[in-house]
Amino acid sequence: MTDTAAAPVLFNPFEPGFFDDPYDQYRRLRDADPVHHTPLDVWMLFRYEDCFSLLRDPGTSVEMAKAWEINPGARQERVDQLRALLPEVAEPRENRSILNLDPPDHTRLRKLVSKVFTPRRIEDLRPEVRRLVDEHLDLAAERGEMDVIADLAFPLPFTVISEMLGMPEADRDQLRAWSHTGVRLLDPILSPDQIRESLEAMQQMFAHCADVIAWKREHPADDLLTALIHAEEDGDTLSPEELQDQVVLLFIAGHETTVNLIGNGTRALLRHPDQLALLRDDPSLDAAAIDELLRFDSPVQFSRRIVLRDTEIDGRPIAAGTFVMTCLGAANHDPAQFGPDADALDLRRPGASRHLSFGSGIHHCLGAALARLEGQEAIGRLVRRFPDLSPADDAAAWNGRIVLRGLDALPVRWA
């Protein structure tokens, strides 16, 4: 008999069933090749400790410009690609949202924005969030049916962030479509048509937000957008480009990931009836349950960093200027951190809050407290309003995204 080498384990989002459940592939990669080099010359990390360490490493960056300083040819290659897809793009401008900046600019901008996201100010929103949840559940009760995504998970955070920013009334469905299409640019594997569609959607979103900012200058109010327009800290203010980039980021990030949290969390409970019953019967579990649901099926599956110096991780050399993707979904299921039952859903799990679903380090999600609050109110009140909640016959529909994992539809029913 001839020995044959085992086939290498590869990150492959085209593997059948990946979008229904990526965690089996993550487990195989974490076990066999946790520091994984992809054919796209991007490295991926699948263990908790590696992801946690890299996310907090000051020798890494989130700024594309720093990668281009190390590899100047990469910038021109990107410009050429964008021009081929969108000829009207003469010179792409680098995004200056806090998500894409290192200190000291990141520190300056985050300080200006974070005043609105303090735990106390977020907790003050709970009565309004609760009222909105109950309104959506009342409408669902009248109809006798519900799509958790369309009828609760999307309109709730969309309304909350719109009111926080002070956005004027607009076509909600159009904004949702632009946002949902635009954030696909976060995925590492896209077809040229998908890139073109996503770039066009983001152009529309930026144009819309530019109009909103101009309108808000003429109609100031007690809201986040007005505060950002007039923000000043130690004589510093936001430039027009920085202002626009923060508004687009806050608007999109303020609802996209929370849609996934509510949808993914509800689906996880429906697939684990014992845990659904536990939450339904014990409201004191609401806070801990949200962290476990975030850990179990993270709304954000990957976070990127650029290494600024030659680096070695688990004996694998990684050159300066290289992109490294931390797989938050795999890290959240790592038995070395969460125990031998890491693949199980346990709403009473000790240490569930150590999940990496909000990232880590200086780029830890600014809106984490708001997302937790909205998830607690939406999921907790949903399962108690309809105590016999169950999946409808129509199958849940995944959005087919690699980074922002979520559902496009989750029909449910009750007696």
Backbone torsions as a table, in degrees:
resi	resn	phi	psi	omega
1	MET	NA	136.7	-179.5
2	THR	-96.9	130.4	176.5
3	ASP	-72.6	138.0	176.5
4	THR	-121.4	137.9	-179.8
5	ALA	-71.0	141.7	177.5
6	ALA	-64.6	142.7	178.6
7	ALA	-61.6	139.6	179.7
8	PRO	-65.2	147.9	175.8
9	VAL	-86.5	127.7	-177.9
10	LEU	-124.0	145.0	169.8
11	PHE	-69.6	119.7	-172.9
12	ASN	-143.9	92.2	179.0
13	PRO	-68.6	-7.7	177.2
14	PHE	-89.7	-1.5	177.5
15	GLU	-62.9	133.7	-179.8
16	PRO	-54.0	132.8	178.2
17	GLY	85.3	-1.1	-175.8
18	PHE	-58.7	-45.9	-174.9
19	PHE	-74.1	-24.9	172.7
20	ASP	-69.2	-39.3	-176.5
21	ASP	-157.6	94.8	179.7
22	PRO	-80.5	-7.9	-167.7
23	TYR	-72.7	-26.0	175.6
24	ASP	-66.4	-44.0	177.3
25	GLN	-64.9	-40.6	176.9
26	TYR	-58.2	-43.1	-178.8
27	ARG	-61.8	-43.5	-180.0
28	ARG	-63.5	-40.5	178.4
29	LEU	-69.5	-40.1	179.7
30	ARG	-63.4	-35.7	-179.3
31	ASP	-78.5	-40.9	-170.1
32	ALA	-99.2	-32.7	-174.4
33	ASP	-152.6	67.5	-171.4
34	PRO	-67.8	-20.8	172.7
35	VAL	-112.7	94.4	-161.5
36	HIS	-108.3	128.2	178.1
37	HIS	-100.0	119.5	-177.5
38	THR	-90.2	161.3	176.7
39	PRO	-61.2	-17.6	179.1
40	LEU	-85.5	9.3	-178.9
41	ASP	62.8	32.1	172.5
42	VAL	-113.9	136.1	176.7
43	TRP	-93.5	148.7	178.0
44	MET	-130.6	139.2	178.6
45	LEU	-111.9	137.8	-173.9
46	PHE	-123.6	-2.9	177.6
47	ARG	-101.5	148.4	-177.6
48	TYR	-57.3	-51.6	-173.9
49	GLU	-62.4	-40.4	178.7
50	ASP	-64.5	-44.2	-179.7
51	CYS	-65.2	-47.0	-179.2
52	PHE	-58.7	-45.0	-177.6
53	SER	-65.7	-44.2	-177.9
54	LEU	-66.7	-40.9	-179.2
55	LEU	-61.3	-25.2	-178.6
56	ARG	-104.1	4.7	-175.3
57	ASP	-78.4	118.0	179.2
58	PRO	-68.7	-10.0	177.1
59	GLY	-87.5	16.4	176.2
60	THR	-119.7	168.7	-176.9
61	SER	-141.1	160.2	169.8
62	VAL	-113.0	3.7	-175.5
63	GLU	-93.6	121.8	178.2
64	MET	-57.6	-37.0	-175.9
65	ALA	-58.4	-32.5	-178.6
66	LYS	-73.7	-32.4	173.7
67	ALA	-66.7	-36.7	-178.9
68	TRP	-72.3	-28.9	175.4
69	GLU	-62.6	-36.1	179.6
70	ILE	-79.1	-35.8	-178.7
71	ASN	-130.4	80.0	-174.0
72	PRO	-58.1	-31.8	-178.1
73	GLY	-65.0	-23.3	-177.9
74	ALA	-66.3	-34.5	-179.7
75	ARG	-65.6	-46.6	-179.7
76	GLN	-64.2	-35.3	177.5
77	GLU	-62.5	-41.3	179.2
78	ARG	-67.4	-42.1	178.4
79	VAL	-60.1	-43.5	-179.7
80	ASP	-63.3	-39.9	179.2
81	GLN	-63.7	-44.4	-179.5
82	LEU	-65.2	-40.6	179.7
83	ARG	-65.3	-34.3	178.0
84	ALA	-66.5	-34.6	-178.8
85	LEU	-83.5	-40.5	-179.7
86	LEU	-132.2	88.9	-175.4
87	PRO	-56.8	-24.9	-178.0
88	GLU	-74.5	-9.7	178.1
89	VAL	-81.0	105.0	-177.2
90	ALA	-78.3	-45.0	-177.8
91	GLU	-152.4	105.2	-176.8
92	PRO	-63.4	137.1	178.4
93	ARG	-93.9	134.4	179.8
94	GLU	-73.4	135.4	-179.3
95	ASN	-68.1	133.1	-178.1
96	ARG	-115.1	35.9	171.6
97	SER	-75.8	162.0	-178.2
98	ILE	-61.4	-21.9	179.3
99	LEU	-68.8	-22.2	-173.2
100	ASN	-118.4	23.2	-178.2
101	LEU	-129.7	145.9	172.9
102	ASP	-96.7	166.7	169.8
103	PRO	-61.7	149.6	7.2
104	PRO	-87.2	-12.6	-178.6
105	ASP	-63.2	-41.3	178.8
106	HIS	-59.6	-43.9	-179.1
107	THR	-61.7	-44.4	-179.0
108	ARG	-63.0	-47.8	-176.0
109	LEU	-71.9	-39.1	-179.6
110	ARG	-64.4	-36.3	179.1
111	LYS	-63.3	-38.4	179.5
112	LEU	-68.8	-39.2	-175.0
113	VAL	-82.6	-34.2	-169.2
114	SER	-68.3	-15.0	-178.9
115	LYS	-59.0	-27.6	-177.9
116	VAL	-85.9	-12.8	-173.7
117	PHE	-111.7	27.0	176.3
118	THR	-68.8	151.4	-179.9
119	PRO	-53.4	-39.4	-178.9
120	ARG	-65.8	-44.5	-179.2
121	ARG	-67.1	-34.7	177.4
122	ILE	-68.7	-43.4	179.7
123	GLU	-61.2	-32.4	178.1
124	ASP	-63.3	-18.4	179.6
125	LEU	-82.2	-10.5	-172.3
126	ARG	-56.4	-47.3	179.6
127	PRO	-57.3	-39.7	179.4
128	GLU	-68.8	-41.6	177.4
129	VAL	-62.1	-42.4	179.0
130	ARG	-62.0	-42.2	179.0
131	ARG	-61.9	-44.0	179.7
132	LEU	-64.1	-42.2	178.1
133	VAL	-58.8	-47.7	-177.8
134	ASP	-63.3	-36.0	176.8
135	GLU	-61.3	-46.0	-179.7
136	HIS	-66.5	-37.2	179.1
137	LEU	-71.1	-33.7	175.4
138	ASP	-61.4	-45.1	179.1
139	LEU	-62.6	-41.0	178.6
140	ALA	-64.0	-40.5	-179.6
141	ALA	-63.1	-37.5	178.4
142	GLU	-64.9	-38.6	-179.3
143	ARG	-77.6	-29.4	-178.0
144	GLY	82.5	10.6	178.5
145	GLU	-157.0	166.9	-174.2
146	MET	-162.4	139.3	164.0
147	ASP	-104.3	112.0	-174.0
148	VAL	-55.8	-34.9	-178.1
149	ILE	-71.9	-57.0	-174.8
150	ALA	-69.5	-31.9	-171.2
151	ASP	-100.2	-7.9	-179.2
152	LEU	-146.6	-56.5	-171.6
153	ALA	-63.1	-35.4	177.4
154	PHE	-84.6	-53.1	-173.3
155	PRO	-64.7	-30.1	-178.0
156	LEU	-64.2	-62.6	-178.5
157	PRO	-67.0	-29.1	177.1
158	PHE	-61.9	-46.0	179.6
159	THR	-65.5	-42.2	-176.9
160	VAL	-63.5	-49.7	-177.5
161	ILE	-69.4	-33.0	177.3
162	SER	-63.6	-41.8	180.0
163	GLU	-71.2	-37.8	177.7
164	MET	-61.9	-44.0	-179.9
165	LEU	-73.3	-27.4	-174.4
166	GLY	82.8	33.6	179.7
167	MET	-70.2	136.4	176.8
168	PRO	-70.4	164.2	178.6
169	GLU	-57.5	138.6	-179.5
170	ALA	-153.4	176.6	179.1
171	ASP	-72.9	100.3	-175.1
172	ARG	-60.8	-42.4	-178.3
173	ASP	-65.4	-37.3	179.0
174	GLN	-67.5	-43.8	178.2
175	LEU	-62.9	-40.1	177.5
176	ARG	-61.7	-42.6	-178.9
177	ALA	-64.7	-44.8	178.0
178	TRP	-61.2	-46.9	-178.3
179	SER	-61.9	-48.3	-175.2
180	HIS	-65.1	-35.5	178.0
181	THR	-76.8	-40.4	-176.5
182	GLY	-65.1	-39.8	-176.4
183	VAL	-70.2	-8.8	175.1
184	ARG	-62.2	-20.2	177.9
185	LEU	-61.0	-17.4	177.2
186	LEU	-69.9	-22.6	-176.9
187	ASP	-71.9	142.3	-177.2
188	PRO	-79.0	-14.3	-177.1
189	ILE	-128.2	110.5	179.7
190	LEU	-140.0	149.5	173.7
191	SER	-78.9	160.2	176.6
192	PRO	-55.1	-39.0	179.1
193	ASP	-65.4	-39.1	178.6
194	GLN	-66.5	-40.2	177.9
195	ILE	-62.2	-45.0	-178.9
196	ARG	-62.0	-45.8	-179.9
197	GLU	-61.6	-41.6	-177.9
198	SER	-69.2	-41.4	177.4
199	LEU	-62.4	-42.2	179.2
200	GLU	-64.5	-39.1	178.2
201	ALA	-63.7	-41.6	179.9
202	MET	-68.5	-35.4	175.2
203	GLN	-59.9	-42.4	178.3
204	GLN	-64.4	-40.7	-179.8
205	MET	-65.6	-42.4	178.9
206	PHE	-66.2	-39.1	178.4
207	ALA	-64.4	-41.1	178.4
208	HIS	-62.0	-46.2	-178.7
209	CYS	-67.4	-31.8	175.5
210	ALA	-63.5	-40.6	177.7
211	ASP	-66.4	-39.2	179.6
212	VAL	-64.2	-42.4	179.1
213	ILE	-62.4	-43.1	178.4
214	ALA	-62.3	-40.8	178.4
215	TRP	-65.0	-41.2	-177.0
216	LYS	-67.9	-30.9	176.4
217	ARG	-60.9	-32.0	179.6
218	GLU	-88.5	-15.5	-176.8
219	HIS	-134.1	62.8	-179.0
220	PRO	-64.0	154.0	-179.3
221	ALA	-155.2	-178.5	178.9
222	ASP	-87.2	76.1	-177.4
223	ASP	-148.0	172.5	-175.0
224	LEU	-65.9	-39.9	-177.8
225	LEU	-64.5	-43.6	176.4
226	THR	-61.7	-41.3	179.5
227	ALA	-62.0	-39.3	179.0
228	LEU	-68.2	-38.5	178.8
229	ILE	-61.4	-38.0	-176.9
230	HIS	-102.3	9.7	-175.5
231	ALA	-60.3	138.1	175.6
232	GLU	-152.5	133.6	179.6
233	GLU	-141.8	113.3	-179.4
234	ASP	56.0	40.8	177.4
235	GLY	80.2	5.3	-177.3
236	ASP	-105.1	147.1	177.1
237	THR	-137.0	169.8	175.7
238	LEU	-79.5	134.6	172.2
239	SER	-70.7	163.3	178.1
240	PRO	-55.4	-40.9	179.3
241	GLU	-67.3	-42.6	179.0
242	GLU	-63.4	-40.6	179.2
243	LEU	-60.6	-49.5	-179.2
244	GLN	-61.3	-42.1	-178.2
245	ASP	-66.2	-38.4	178.6
246	GLN	-67.1	-39.9	-178.3
247	VAL	-65.0	-45.6	179.1
248	VAL	-62.1	-44.2	179.5
249	LEU	-61.7	-49.9	-177.6
250	LEU	-62.0	-39.9	-178.6
251	PHE	-67.0	-46.4	-177.8
252	ILE	-73.2	-51.8	-178.3
253	ALA	-66.0	-25.5	-178.7
254	GLY	-68.7	-14.4	177.1
255	HIS	-130.6	-32.5	-174.0
256	GLU	-57.3	-50.4	-175.3
257	THR	-72.2	-32.3	179.5
258	THR	-72.0	-31.7	171.3
259	VAL	-55.3	-45.8	-178.7
260	ASN	-67.9	-39.2	178.6
261	LEU	-59.1	-49.6	-177.4
262	ILE	-66.8	-43.1	-179.6
263	GLY	-67.7	-51.6	-179.2
264	ASN	-62.0	-40.9	-178.7
265	GLY	-65.7	-42.2	178.6
266	THR	-64.5	-43.2	179.2
267	ARG	-62.3	-41.3	179.4
268	ALA	-60.0	-41.7	178.9
269	LEU	-66.5	-40.7	178.7
270	LEU	-62.1	-31.6	179.6
271	ARG	-85.7	-4.8	177.8
272	HIS	-133.3	76.1	-173.9
273	PRO	-56.3	-30.9	178.7
274	ASP	-65.1	-38.5	178.8
275	GLN	-74.1	-34.5	175.6
276	LEU	-62.1	-44.6	179.3
277	ALA	-63.9	-37.6	179.0
278	LEU	-61.0	-46.5	-179.8
279	LEU	-69.3	-42.3	-179.3
280	ARG	-58.0	-38.5	-173.8
281	ASP	-91.6	-7.3	-175.1
282	ASP	-138.6	85.1	-179.9
283	PRO	-59.1	-20.0	179.5
284	SER	-66.3	-13.3	179.8
285	LEU	-85.8	-4.0	-170.6
286	ASP	-53.8	-48.5	-176.2
287	ALA	-65.8	-48.9	179.9
288	ALA	-65.1	-35.4	-178.6
289	ALA	-63.0	-39.8	-179.0
290	ILE	-63.5	-40.3	178.0
291	ASP	-64.8	-39.4	178.3
292	GLU	-67.7	-37.7	177.4
293	LEU	-67.6	-37.2	175.0
294	LEU	-63.2	-41.4	178.5
295	ARG	-67.0	-42.9	-171.1
296	PHE	-68.2	-40.5	-179.0
297	ASP	-146.0	82.6	-170.0
298	SER	-64.5	134.7	174.2
299	PRO	-63.2	-28.7	177.2
300	VAL	-116.4	119.2	-173.4
301	GLN	-94.8	-24.9	-177.1
302	PHE	-139.0	149.9	171.9
303	SER	-137.2	136.5	-172.5
304	ARG	-102.2	152.8	170.7
305	ARG	-142.1	157.1	173.9
306	ILE	-112.9	124.8	178.0
307	VAL	-81.7	133.6	-173.9
308	LEU	-97.0	-6.4	177.6
309	ARG	-141.4	157.8	175.8
310	ASP	-55.7	129.4	-170.7
311	THR	-130.7	154.5	174.4
312	GLU	-129.5	127.1	177.1
313	ILE	-124.9	118.1	-179.0
314	ASP	53.0	40.1	177.9
315	GLY	81.3	0.1	-179.6
316	ARG	-99.0	120.1	179.8
317	PRO	-76.3	132.5	179.1
318	ILE	-126.2	121.3	-173.1
319	ALA	-74.9	150.0	174.6
320	ALA	-56.1	141.6	-179.4
321	GLY	89.2	0.4	-177.3
322	THR	-87.6	143.0	174.4
323	PHE	-83.0	134.9	175.9
324	VAL	-125.8	127.9	178.2
325	MET	-101.6	122.2	174.1
326	THR	-88.9	123.3	-179.1
327	CYS	-86.7	96.1	-177.6
328	LEU	-65.1	-36.4	179.5
329	GLY	-62.0	-41.4	178.1
330	ALA	-70.2	-42.1	179.2
331	ALA	-59.5	-37.9	-178.8
332	ASN	-70.2	-12.2	178.0
333	HIS	-112.9	16.5	-176.5
334	ASP	-78.0	118.2	179.6
335	PRO	-61.0	-26.8	179.4
336	ALA	-63.6	-23.3	179.4
337	GLN	-104.9	-37.8	-171.3
338	PHE	-114.6	6.8	174.5
339	GLY	91.9	170.9	-175.0
340	PRO	-65.1	-17.5	178.0
341	ASP	-100.4	29.5	-175.7
342	ALA	-60.4	-24.0	179.5
343	ASP	-84.1	-3.7	-179.7
344	ALA	-94.2	154.2	174.3
345	LEU	-93.0	121.0	-177.8
346	ASP	-140.0	100.8	-175.6
347	LEU	-66.2	-11.3	176.4
348	ARG	-105.6	18.5	-176.8
349	ARG	-63.1	125.0	173.9
350	PRO	-68.3	136.9	175.6
351	GLY	78.0	13.8	178.9
352	ALA	-60.5	-28.4	-177.4
353	SER	-68.3	-6.8	177.2
354	ARG	-80.5	3.7	178.7
355	HIS	-57.4	160.2	-179.1
356	LEU	-106.1	19.2	-175.3
357	SER	-64.1	-23.3	174.7
358	PHE	-100.1	14.2	-176.4
359	GLY	77.9	-160.0	179.6
360	SER	-162.3	163.0	179.4
361	GLY	77.9	-154.7	-173.2
362	ILE	-68.2	-19.1	179.7
363	HIS	-99.1	15.9	173.8
364	HIS	-52.1	136.8	-170.8
365	CYS	-52.2	123.2	-180.0
366	LEU	-63.5	-32.7	-176.4
367	GLY	-97.0	20.7	-176.3
368	ALA	-58.6	-44.3	-178.2
369	ALA	-64.4	-38.3	178.8
370	LEU	-67.0	-43.4	178.9
371	ALA	-61.5	-43.7	178.6
372	ARG	-60.2	-45.4	-178.7
373	LEU	-61.3	-47.4	-179.3
374	GLU	-63.9	-39.1	178.0
375	GLY	-65.1	-43.0	179.0
376	GLN	-58.9	-49.7	-176.6
377	GLU	-68.6	-43.3	-176.2
378	ALA	-67.8	-52.2	-175.1
379	ILE	-73.0	-44.1	-179.5
380	GLY	-60.9	-45.3	-178.1
381	ARG	-73.6	-30.7	176.9
382	LEU	-62.6	-50.6	-174.2
383	VAL	-72.0	-21.7	178.2
384	ARG	-90.3	-28.8	176.9
385	ARG	-69.4	-36.9	179.8
386	PHE	-122.1	81.3	-171.6
387	PRO	-64.9	-19.4	177.1
388	ASP	-105.0	31.4	-179.9
389	LEU	-56.5	136.4	179.0
390	SER	-150.4	161.9	178.1
391	PRO	-65.9	141.9	173.7
392	ALA	-78.4	171.6	-177.6
393	ASP	-64.6	-33.7	179.0
394	ASP	-66.8	132.9	-176.5
395	ALA	-71.6	147.9	171.9
396	ALA	-63.5	144.4	-177.4
397	ALA	-116.0	116.7	178.1
398	TRP	-78.6	153.4	-175.8
399	ASN	-82.8	-5.2	177.1
400	GLY	69.6	26.2	-179.9
401	ARG	-101.0	144.3	179.5
402	ILE	-84.3	-43.4	-175.1
403	VAL	-88.5	-55.3	-178.2
404	LEU	-96.5	82.3	-176.7
405	ARG	-73.6	125.4	178.6
406	GLY	-167.8	-178.2	-177.8
407	LEU	-106.7	143.4	170.4
408	ASP	-90.2	-19.9	179.1
409	ALA	-155.2	141.5	175.2
410	LEU	-146.8	81.1	179.6
411	PRO	-71.9	136.7	178.8
412	VAL	-133.0	166.7	178.3
413	ARG	-144.7	170.4	176.0
414	TRP	-153.8	162.8	-175.8
415	ALA	-69.6	NA	NA
